[in-house]
Amino acid sequence: MMLKEVDRIEVLTLMDNYVDLLLESTKVVTRPPKAKDGMISRDTLVGEHGLSLLVTVHEGREKHTVLFDAGHTGIGVLHNATHLEVDLGQVETIIMSHRHMDHTGSLWPILERLGRPIPLVVHPDAF
């Protein structure tokens, strides 16, 4: 297989498996409350176990976007995409690295938000 040269690749992390619930606020960083009245704050990103990356490849005036993994819950990735003003409608394909729930758990909510059929790339032995 021959790889094609492109101008640039952007990787936007929607969920990165980095969360430390024990960290306190400091003079430099003010951590938002985890939830208030059962609701997640709209002015902050959500951290949770899982991975989801929005990958956009640019070549000239063309660009193509894929979602690599879907994160764990139906909350985190969708919340973060909304907070970052990411239009998930630009996603052309979803690629799953493997079957673990922290990579596939929010696949269905993401598909529901897209509201259309979309190719799913996954190794046949992943399931």
C-alpha positions in Angstrom: 0.0 0.0 0.0 1.3 3.4 -0.9 0.6 6.3 1.4 -0.4 9.6 -0.2 1.4 12.7 0.9 -1.0 15.4 2.5 -0.5 19.0 3.6 -1.4 18.5 7.2 -3.3 16.4 9.7 -5.2 17.8 12.7 -6.0 15.6 15.7 -8.5 17.0 18.1 -8.9 15.0 21.4 -12.5 14.7 22.4 -11.7 12.2 25.2 -8.2 11.0 26.2 -8.6 8.7 29.2 -7.1 11.3 31.5 -9.0 12.1 34.6 -8.0 12.5 38.2 -11.0 13.0 40.4 -8.8 13.7 43.4 -7.1 16.8 42.1 -8.0 19.9 44.0 -8.1 23.5 42.7 -4.9 25.5 43.1 -3.9 29.2 42.7 -3.2 28.5 39.1 -6.1 26.1 38.2 -9.7 26.3 39.3 -11.4 23.0 38.9 -15.1 23.1 38.2 -17.5 21.1 40.3 -18.1 17.6 39.1 -21.8 18.1 38.9 -24.4 20.4 40.4 -27.9 19.2 40.9 -27.1 16.2 38.8 -26.0 18.3 35.8 -22.6 18.7 34.2 -21.4 22.2 33.9 -21.7 23.5 30.3 -18.6 25.7 30.6 -16.1 22.9 31.1 -14.8 19.8 29.3 -15.6 16.4 30.8 -12.9 13.9 31.5 -13.6 10.2 31.7 -12.1 6.8 31.0 -11.9 6.3 27.2 -10.5 7.6 24.0 -12.0 9.5 21.1 -10.0 11.5 18.5 -11.3 13.6 15.6 -8.8 13.3 12.8 -8.9 15.7 9.9 -6.6 15.3 6.9 -6.0 18.3 4.6 -4.7 18.2 1.1 -5.1 21.4 -0.9 -8.6 22.6 -0.5 -9.9 19.1 0.3 -10.3 17.8 3.8 -11.6 14.5 5.2 -12.6 13.8 8.8 -12.8 10.6 10.7 -13.6 9.8 14.3 -11.1 7.4 15.8 -12.8 5.6 18.7 -15.9 6.7 20.4 -15.1 7.0 24.1 -16.9 5.3 27.0 -20.2 6.9 27.9 -22.9 8.6 26.0 -22.1 11.8 27.9 -18.4 12.7 27.7 -17.6 12.8 24.0 -20.9 14.4 22.9 -20.6 17.0 25.7 -17.0 17.8 24.8 -17.8 18.1 21.1 -20.6 20.5 21.9 -18.4 22.5 24.2 -15.6 22.7 21.6 -18.1 23.6 18.9 -17.2 20.6 16.9 -19.7 19.7 14.1 -19.8 15.9 14.2 -21.7 16.1 10.9 -18.3 16.5 9.2 -17.3 12.9 10.2 -17.2 10.7 7.1 -16.1 7.5 8.7 -15.8 6.1 12.2 -12.7 3.9 12.9 -12.7 1.6 15.9 -9.4 0.4 17.3 -10.8 -2.5 19.3 -13.9 -3.6 21.2 -13.2 -2.4 24.7 -16.1 -0.3 26.2 -13.9 2.7 26.8 -13.4 2.9 23.0 -16.9 1.9 21.8 -19.3 2.8 24.6 -20.7 6.0 23.1 -20.8 4.7 19.5 -24.6 4.5 19.5 -25.2 8.0 21.0 -22.8 9.4 18.4 -24.6 7.6 15.6 -27.9 8.9 16.9 -26.6 12.5 16.9 -25.3 12.0 13.3 -28.7 10.8 12.3 -27.5 9.2 9.1 -25.7 6.0 8.0 -21.9 6.2 8.2 -19.1 3.7 7.3 -17.6 1.9 10.3 -14.1 0.5 10.0 -13.2 -2.2 12.4 -11.0 -5.3 12.3 -13.3 -8.5 12.0 -11.6 -10.0 15.0 -12.3 -7.0 17.2 -15.8 -8.4 18.0 
